[in-house]
Amino acid sequence: MMLLTFAMTIGAYLIGSISSAILICRMLGLPDPRTTGSHNPGATNVLRISNKTTAATVLLLDVFKGTFPVWGGYFLGIEPIFLGFVAVAACLGHMYPIFFQFKGGKAVATAFGVLLPIGIDLGILLLLTWIIIAKSTRYSSLAAIVTVSFAPLYVWLLKPTYVYPVIMLSILIIFRHKENIIRLVKGTEPKLNRN
């Protein structure tokens, strides 16, 4: 089981390292999202430099690369705490991709993807939380921070077995948003467009 967990963790990191934002921008002849806008290779920044369809494609692919290895590990019988390692590895791959000089994104969509196998009800709660905060404040980063902060509570209410792995994941995502937190405090964080 330990060998399987190790293999799944490495696989999850490699899958997470496939940056859909960078690859899709290259395919469409768009600027590298690491050098444009917020310099973050994620769906929100792709929306800033492109359009909703391109951003939605990036979003779905980033969610999928989180869901795929965790769901695979779940069906292979990996224990919840070790599934947490697989989930964190997928997000670390997105944040520090080996294929792109370790310059990645914030892994919000990938984190959503790794949490989806816990249950559709959790996915709905996370999505509603993000939408409510994003719509009311127009800050994508704040919506992400609040959503991942509530994730352990939601999981505790729905499937407490997974609380500790989700706490690990939440801390990782919040840490990755440290620069956004500083800008939010200073009032310099860019807002989402109303369009």
Secondary structure in CASP SS format (residue, H / E / C, confidence):
PFRMAT SS
TARGET T0000
AUTHOR 0000-0000-0000
METHOD secondary structure of the structure
MODEL  1
M C 1.00
M H 1.00
L H 1.00
L H 1.00
T H 1.00
F H 1.00
A H 1.00
M H 1.00
T H 1.00
I H 1.00
G H 1.00
A H 1.00
Y H 1.00
L H 1.00
I H 1.00
G H 1.00
S C 1.00
I C 1.00
S C 1.00
S H 1.00
A H 1.00
I H 1.00
L H 1.00
I H 1.00
C H 1.00
R H 1.00
M H 1.00
L C 1.00
G C 1.00
L C 1.00
P C 1.00
D C 1.00
P C 1.00
R C 1.00
T C 1.00
T C 1.00
G C 1.00
S C 1.00
H C 1.00
N C 1.00
P C 1.00
G C 1.00
A H 1.00
T H 1.00
N H 1.00
V H 1.00
L H 1.00
R H 1.00
I H 1.00
S C 1.00
N C 1.00
K H 1.00
T H 1.00
T H 1.00
A H 1.00
A H 1.00
T H 1.00
V H 1.00
L H 1.00
L H 1.00
L H 1.00
D H 1.00
V H 1.00
F H 1.00
K H 1.00
G H 1.00
T H 1.00
F H 1.00
P H 1.00
V H 1.00
W H 1.00
G H 1.00
G H 1.00
Y H 1.00
F H 1.00
L C 1.00
G C 1.00
I C 1.00
E C 1.00
P H 1.00
I H 1.00
F H 1.00
L H 1.00
G H 1.00
F H 1.00
V H 1.00
A H 1.00
V H 1.00
A H 1.00
A H 1.00
C H 1.00
L H 1.00
G H 1.00
H H 1.00
M H 1.00
Y C 1.00
P C 1.00
I H 1.00
F H 1.00
F H 1.00
Q C 1.00
F C 1.00
K C 1.00
G C 1.00
G C 1.00
K C 1.00
A C 1.00
V H 1.00
A H 1.00
T H 1.00
A H 1.00
F H 1.00
G H 1.00
V H 1.00
L H 1.00
L H 1.00
P H 1.00
I H 1.00
G C 1.00
I H 1.00
D H 1.00
L H 1.00
G H 1.00
I H 1.00
L H 1.00
L H 1.00
L H 1.00
L H 1.00
T H 1.00
W H 1.00
I H 1.00
I H 1.00
I H 1.00
A H 1.00
K H 1.00
S H 1.00
T H 1.00
R C 1.00
Y C 1.00
S H 1.00
S H 1.00
L H 1.00
A H 1.00
A H 1.00
I H 1.00
V H 1.00
T H 1.00
V H 1.00
S H 1.00
F H 1.00
A H 1.00
P H 1.00
L H 1.00
Y H 1.00
V H 1.00
W H 1.00
L H 1.00
L H 1.00
K C 1.00
P H 1.00
T H 1.00
Y H 1.00
V H 1.00
Y H 1.00
P H 1.00
V H 1.00
I H 1.00
M H 1.00
L H 1.00
S H 1.00
I H 1.00
L H 1.00
I H 1.00
I H 1.00
F H 1.00
R H 1.00
H C 1.00
K H 1.00
E H 1.00
N H 1.00
I H 1.00
I H 1.00
R H 1.00
L H 1.00
V H 1.00
K H 1.00
G C 1.00
T C 1.00
E C 1.00
P C 1.00
K C 1.00
L C 1.00
N C 1.00
R C 1.00
N C 1.00
END
